[in-house]
């Protein structure tokens, strides 16, 4: 599990273009400085204001136990 003082988030790839079926509404949120547990899931609000629009970004999260979690985020 990700714990304070352990792990990291790393950008591993950027691809021009993004998905067409965006599944979230647009809103402004204050980025987190660490993961938090709520409602049975880990939550991390990531700042995206510095990302270029119409790109897909792939990230890797390093967990304390040595495992990795991969996720993809697209901007519009």
Secondary structure, 3 states (H helix, E strand, C coil): CCCCCCCEEEEEEEEECCCCCCCCCCCCCCCCCCCEEECCEEECCCCCCCCCCCEEEEEEEECCCCCEEEEEEECC
